[in-house]
Every structure is written in C-alpha cells, then in structure tokens.
Amino acid sequence: MINIPRGTQDILPEETKKWRYIETKLDELMEFYNYQEIRTPIFESTELFARGVGGSTDVVSKGNVYLY
C-alpha cells in the first residue's frame, strides 16, 4: 500500500460532491466581483522555501522532500 504524503488527504466521492458545490458557489461569487482564479502548484521544491525563509528554518529542515 502506498501512503499519501503527510499533511494531505484523499477526498472521496461523497465528500467531492460537497467540495464541488462549495467551489461552484465561490466561483460564482468571485466572478461577480471580477476576481480571476490562479492555480499554483500543489507541491513546491524545497529550494523555494530555503531561498524565501532560509535553509536552516523548521519549514525547510522538517519538511518533506518529494523527488519528481
């Protein structure tokens, strides 16, 4: 069995329906106020955080590293 990365969770079909409803309502509200959607990566490389907050902080030293 493959474990999902720490801090993540699967969203199963019944829960997906609820999420889709909420997302649709938020999309409608955002469109009404002229906001545009931006999608950022789900996972970022460790170097991004090392540059931004320093390589010796907890964010970098305790973070998971994923190779791709």
N, CA, C and O atoms as CSV, one atom per row, in Angstrom:
chain,resi,resn,atom,element,x,y,z
A,1,MET,N,N,0.837,-1.178,0.000
A,1,MET,CA,C,0.000,0.000,0.000
A,1,MET,C,C,0.886,1.246,0.000
A,1,MET,O,O,1.878,1.316,0.725
A,2,ILE,N,N,0.518,2.208,-0.809
A,2,ILE,CA,C,1.260,3.466,-0.881
A,2,ILE,C,C,0.590,4.475,0.041
A,2,ILE,O,O,-0.613,4.717,-0.052
A,3,ASN,N,N,1.379,5.053,0.925
A,3,ASN,CA,C,0.849,6.073,1.835
A,3,ASN,C,C,0.846,7.434,1.155
A,3,ASN,O,O,1.762,7.763,0.400
A,4,ILE,N,N,-0.182,8.217,1.426
A,4,ILE,CA,C,-0.231,9.571,0.883
A,4,ILE,C,C,0.729,10.454,1.673
A,4,ILE,O,O,1.029,10.154,2.828
A,5,PRO,N,N,1.213,11.535,1.071
A,5,PRO,CA,C,2.147,12.412,1.777
A,5,PRO,C,C,1.538,12.984,3.058
A,5,PRO,O,O,0.343,13.276,3.117
A,6,ARG,N,N,2.376,13.138,4.074
A,6,ARG,CA,C,1.944,13.699,5.348
A,6,ARG,C,C,1.307,15.067,5.124
A,6,ARG,O,O,1.817,15.876,4.349
A,7,GLY,N,N,0.204,15.318,5.798
A,7,GLY,CA,C,-0.482,16.594,5.679
A,7,GLY,C,C,-1.490,16.659,4.545
A,7,GLY,O,O,-2.110,17.699,4.323
A,8,THR,N,N,-1.659,15.548,3.819
A,8,THR,CA,C,-2.636,15.514,2.730
A,8,THR,C,C,-3.709,14.486,3.048
A,8,THR,O,O,-3.557,13.673,3.960
A,9,GLN,N,N,-4.779,14.528,2.298
A,9,GLN,CA,C,-5.830,13.520,2.467
A,9,GLN,C,C,-6.538,13.312,1.144
A,9,GLN,O,O,-6.594,14.215,0.309
A,10,ASP,N,N,-7.075,12.122,0.959
A,10,ASP,CA,C,-7.890,11.841,-0.211
A,10,ASP,C,C,-9.283,12.404,0.023
A,10,ASP,O,O,-9.781,12.398,1.149
A,11,ILE,N,N,-9.902,12.885,-1.032
A,11,ILE,CA,C,-11.286,13.341,-0.948
A,11,ILE,C,C,-12.113,12.348,-1.747
A,11,ILE,O,O,-12.009,12.279,-2.971
A,12,LEU,N,N,-12.928,11.588,-1.046
A,12,LEU,CA,C,-13.701,10.508,-1.651
A,12,LEU,C,C,-14.985,11.039,-2.280
A,12,LEU,O,O,-15.366,12.183,-2.028
A,13,PRO,N,N,-15.667,10.214,-3.106
A,13,PRO,CA,C,-16.812,10.683,-3.897
A,13,PRO,C,C,-17.875,11.469,-3.134
A,13,PRO,O,O,-18.289,12.527,-3.607
A,14,GLU,N,N,-18.324,11.006,-2.000
A,14,GLU,CA,C,-19.383,11.721,-1.280
A,14,GLU,C,C,-18.907,13.097,-0.826
A,14,GLU,O,O,-19.651,14.076,-0.889
A,15,GLU,N,N,-17.677,13.158,-0.375
A,15,GLU,CA,C,-17.097,14.437,0.056
A,15,GLU,C,C,-16.819,15.338,-1.151
A,15,GLU,O,O,-16.916,16.561,-1.049
A,16,THR,N,N,-16.475,14.738,-2.284
A,16,THR,CA,C,-16.206,15.501,-3.500
A,16,THR,C,C,-17.426,16.301,-3.928
A,16,THR,O,O,-17.295,17.436,-4.387
A,17,LYS,N,N,-18.603,15.723,-3.785
A,17,LYS,CA,C,-19.838,16.429,-4.139
A,17,LYS,C,C,-19.984,17.712,-3.313
A,17,LYS,O,O,-20.368,18.755,-3.842
A,18,LYS,N,N,-19.680,17.630,-2.030
A,18,LYS,CA,C,-19.764,18.805,-1.154
A,18,LYS,C,C,-18.738,19.863,-1.568
A,18,LYS,O,O,-19.051,21.051,-1.644
A,19,TRP,N,N,-17.518,19.416,-1.832
A,19,TRP,CA,C,-16.464,20.334,-2.256
A,19,TRP,C,C,-16.855,21.029,-3.559
A,19,TRP,O,O,-16.687,22.241,-3.692
A,20,ARG,N,N,-17.376,20.263,-4.519
A,20,ARG,CA,C,-17.751,20.834,-5.808
A,20,ARG,C,C,-18.827,21.905,-5.642
A,20,ARG,O,O,-18.779,22.945,-6.299
A,21,TYR,N,N,-19.798,21.651,-4.762
A,21,TYR,CA,C,-20.862,22.623,-4.504
A,21,TYR,C,C,-20.273,23.929,-3.954
A,21,TYR,O,O,-20.598,25.016,-4.431
A,22,ILE,N,N,-19.412,23.806,-2.954
A,22,ILE,CA,C,-18.788,24.988,-2.339
A,22,ILE,C,C,-17.930,25.732,-3.360
A,22,ILE,O,O,-17.979,26.960,-3.439
A,23,GLU,N,N,-17.143,24.987,-4.140
A,23,GLU,CA,C,-16.294,25.618,-5.147
A,23,GLU,C,C,-17.119,26.355,-6.196
A,23,GLU,O,O,-16.743,27.443,-6.633
A,24,THR,N,N,-18.236,25.768,-6.599
A,24,THR,CA,C,-19.112,26.408,-7.583
A,24,THR,C,C,-19.658,27.720,-7.042
A,24,THR,O,O,-19.669,28.728,-7.748
A,25,LYS,N,N,-20.108,27.712,-5.796
A,25,LYS,CA,C,-20.633,28.938,-5.185
A,25,LYS,C,C,-19.542,30.005,-5.065
A,25,LYS,O,O,-19.787,31.183,-5.327
A,26,LEU,N,N,-18.354,29.593,-4.675
A,26,LEU,CA,C,-17.239,30.544,-4.586
A,26,LEU,C,C,-16.870,31.090,-5.962
A,26,LEU,O,O,-16.586,32.279,-6.104
A,27,ASP,N,N,-16.874,30.220,-6.979
A,27,ASP,CA,C,-16.599,30.675,-8.348
A,27,ASP,C,C,-17.597,31.741,-8.778
A,27,ASP,O,O,-17.215,32.754,-9.365
A,28,GLU,N,N,-18.869,31.515,-8.486
A,28,GLU,CA,C,-19.909,32.480,-8.848
A,28,GLU,C,C,-19.688,33.815,-8.136
A,28,GLU,O,O,-19.819,34.879,-8.741
A,29,LEU,N,N,-19.356,33.750,-6.862
A,29,LEU,CA,C,-19.113,34.960,-6.084
A,29,LEU,C,C,-17.885,35.714,-6.600
A,29,LEU,O,O,-17.906,36.937,-6.741
A,30,MET,N,N,-16.824,34.969,-6.876
A,30,MET,CA,C,-15.604,35.590,-7.387
A,30,MET,C,C,-15.842,36.236,-8.749
A,30,MET,O,O,-15.348,37.332,-9.014
A,31,GLU,N,N,-16.592,35.566,-9.604
A,31,GLU,CA,C,-16.887,36.131,-10.920
A,31,GLU,C,C,-17.712,37.410,-10.784
A,31,GLU,O,O,-17.485,38.376,-11.512
A,32,PHE,N,N,-18.657,37.416,-9.865
A,32,PHE,CA,C,-19.491,38.597,-9.625
A,32,PHE,C,C,-18.636,39.809,-9.263
A,32,PHE,O,O,-18.907,40.924,-9.711
A,33,TYR,N,N,-17.602,39.586,-8.450
A,33,TYR,CA,C,-16.728,40.675,-8.010
A,33,TYR,C,C,-15.491,40.843,-8.905
A,33,TYR,O,O,-14.549,41.551,-8.550
A,34,ASN,N,N,-15.509,40.193,-10.052
A,34,ASN,CA,C,-14.451,40.335,-11.056
A,34,ASN,C,C,-13.094,39.775,-10.625
A,34,ASN,O,O,-12.062,40.239,-11.109
A,35,TYR,N,N,-13.075,38.808,-9.744
A,35,TYR,CA,C,-11.827,38.137,-9.387
A,35,TYR,C,C,-11.539,37.064,-10.419
A,35,TYR,O,O,-12.454,36.506,-11.023
A,36,GLN,N,N,-10.255,36.780,-10.617
A,36,GLN,CA,C,-9.860,35.724,-11.533
A,36,GLN,C,C,-9.088,34.666,-10.772
A,36,GLN,O,O,-8.344,34.970,-9.840
A,37,GLU,N,N,-9.271,33.437,-11.173
A,37,GLU,CA,C,-8.646,32.302,-10.492
A,37,GLU,C,C,-7.180,32.166,-10.886
A,37,GLU,O,O,-6.805,32.372,-12.040
A,38,ILE,N,N,-6.365,31.815,-9.900
A,38,ILE,CA,C,-4.961,31.480,-10.112
A,38,ILE,C,C,-4.741,30.113,-9.482
A,38,ILE,O,O,-5.127,29.891,-8.335
A,39,ARG,N,N,-4.134,29.212,-10.208
A,39,ARG,CA,C,-3.817,27.890,-9.663
A,39,ARG,C,C,-2.309,27.766,-9.520
A,39,ARG,O,O,-1.562,27.903,-10.488
A,40,THR,N,N,-1.880,27.506,-8.298
A,40,THR,CA,C,-0.456,27.345,-8.015
A,40,THR,C,C,-0.153,25.860,-7.842
A,40,THR,O,O,-1.077,25.069,-7.650
A,41,PRO,N,N,1.115,25.462,-7.905
A,41,PRO,CA,C,1.455,24.050,-7.740
A,41,PRO,C,C,1.009,23.516,-6.374
A,41,PRO,O,O,1.004,24.240,-5.379
A,42,ILE,N,N,0.641,22.256,-6.353
A,42,ILE,CA,C,0.240,21.620,-5.100
A,42,ILE,C,C,1.469,21.383,-4.225
A,42,ILE,O,O,1.411,21.569,-3.010
A,43,PHE,N,N,2.577,20.974,-4.837
A,43,PHE,CA,C,3.827,20.756,-4.122
A,43,PHE,C,C,4.893,21.647,-4.734
A,43,PHE,O,O,4.939,21.832,-5.950
A,44,GLU,N,N,5.747,22.197,-3.886
A,44,GLU,CA,C,6.851,23.036,-4.346
A,44,GLU,C,C,8.165,22.378,-3.949
A,44,GLU,O,O,8.208,21.558,-3.032
A,45,SER,N,N,9.227,22.738,-4.641
A,45,SER,CA,C,10.534,22.189,-4.304
A,45,SER,C,C,11.059,22.848,-3.027
A,45,SER,O,O,10.706,23.986,-2.717
A,46,THR,N,N,11.886,22.138,-2.306
A,46,THR,CA,C,12.450,22.628,-1.046
A,46,THR,C,C,13.251,23.909,-1.255
A,46,THR,O,O,13.278,24.776,-0.381
A,47,GLU,N,N,13.907,24.032,-2.416
A,47,GLU,CA,C,14.727,25.211,-2.691
A,47,GLU,C,C,13.920,26.507,-2.602
A,47,GLU,O,O,14.449,27.539,-2.189
A,48,LEU,N,N,12.661,26.460,-2.980
A,48,LEU,CA,C,11.820,27.652,-2.915
A,48,LEU,C,C,11.733,28.175,-1.485
A,48,LEU,O,O,11.839,29.379,-1.252
A,49,PHE,N,N,11.539,27.263,-0.524
A,49,PHE,CA,C,11.413,27.672,0.872
A,49,PHE,C,C,12.769,28.018,1.466
A,49,PHE,O,O,12.863,28.917,2.302
A,50,ALA,N,N,13.813,27.326,1.054
A,50,ALA,CA,C,15.158,27.626,1.546
A,50,ALA,C,C,15.554,29.038,1.142
A,50,ALA,O,O,16.159,29.763,1.932
A,51,ARG,N,N,15.220,29.432,-0.076
A,51,ARG,CA,C,15.515,30.790,-0.552
A,51,ARG,C,C,14.694,31.823,0.197
A,51,ARG,O,O,15.213,32.864,0.601
A,52,GLY,N,N,13.399,31.533,0.385
A,52,GLY,CA,C,12.476,32.519,0.950
A,52,GLY,C,C,12.616,32.734,2.445
A,52,GLY,O,O,12.511,33.867,2.916
A,53,VAL,N,N,12.853,31.655,3.212
A,53,VAL,CA,C,12.879,31.789,4.668
A,53,VAL,C,C,14.203,31.363,5.283
A,53,VAL,O,O,14.379,31.467,6.497
A,54,GLY,N,N,15.128,30.888,4.475
A,54,GLY,CA,C,16.423,30.462,4.982
A,54,GLY,C,C,16.489,28.950,5.123
A,54,GLY,O,O,15.520,28.316,5.540
A,55,GLY,N,N,17.627,28.378,4.777
A,55,GLY,CA,C,17.783,26.929,4.741
A,55,GLY,C,C,17.766,26.233,6.077
A,55,GLY,O,O,17.585,25.016,6.117
A,56,SER,N,N,17.948,26.948,7.184
A,56,SER,CA,C,18.039,26.291,8.487
A,56,SER,C,C,16.753,26.398,9.305
A,56,SER,O,O,16.754,26.018,10.476
A,57,THR,N,N,15.675,26.892,8.741
A,57,THR,CA,C,14.431,27.039,9.495
A,57,THR,C,C,13.661,25.730,9.539
A,57,THR,O,O,13.953,24.806,8.781
A,58,ASP,N,N,12.671,25.650,10.431
A,58,ASP,CA,C,11.836,24.455,10.551
A,58,ASP,C,C,11.093,24.137,9.265
A,58,ASP,O,O,10.882,22.968,8.945
A,59,VAL,N,N,10.697,25.161,8.527
A,59,VAL,CA,C,9.949,24.937,7.283
A,59,VAL,C,C,10.751,24.051,6.344
A,59,VAL,O,O,10.195,23.176,5.680
A,60,VAL,N,N,12.062,24.280,6.289
A,60,VAL,CA,C,12.910,23.513,5.382
A,60,VAL,C,C,13.401,22.236,6.037
A,60,VAL,O,O,13.336,21.170,5.425
A,61,SER,N,N,13.893,22.316,7.269
A,61,SER,CA,C,14.513,21.150,7.890
A,61,SER,C,C,13.518,20.062,8.260
A,61,SER,O,O,13.892,18.889,8.294
A,62,LYS,N,N,12.257,20.406,8.542
A,62,LYS,CA,C,11.262,19.401,8.920
A,62,LYS,C,C,10.301,19.066,7.784
A,62,LYS,O,O,9.412,18.229,7.943
A,63,GLY,N,N,10.478,19.714,6.654
A,63,GLY,CA,C,9.574,19.495,5.527
A,63,GLY,C,C,9.852,18.180,4.830
A,63,GLY,O,O,10.942,17.618,4.936
A,64,ASN,N,N,8.855,17.704,4.122
A,64,ASN,CA,C,9.026,16.517,3.301
A,64,ASN,C,C,9.681,16.913,1.988
A,64,ASN,O,O,9.434,17.999,1.462
A,65,VAL,N,N,10.505,16.040,1.469
A,65,VAL,CA,C,11.127,16.273,0.176
A,65,VAL,C,C,10.577,15.241,-0.786
A,65,VAL,O,O,10.624,14.043,-0.507
A,66,TYR,N,N,10.054,15.694,-1.918
A,66,TYR,CA,C,9.486,14.807,-2.926
A,66,TYR,C,C,10.303,14.939,-4.199
A,66,TYR,O,O,10.522,16.045,-4.694
A,67,LEU,N,N,10.743,13.834,-4.715
A,67,LEU,CA,C,11.518,13.850,-5.951
A,67,LEU,C,C,10.593,13.606,-7.120
A,67,LEU,O,O,9.735,12.724,-7.068
A,68,TYR,N,N,10.762,14.377,-8.167
A,68,TYR,CA,C,9.950,14.207,-9.369
A,68,TYR,C,C,10.759,14.496,-10.596
A,68,TYR,O,O,10.245,14.406,-11.711
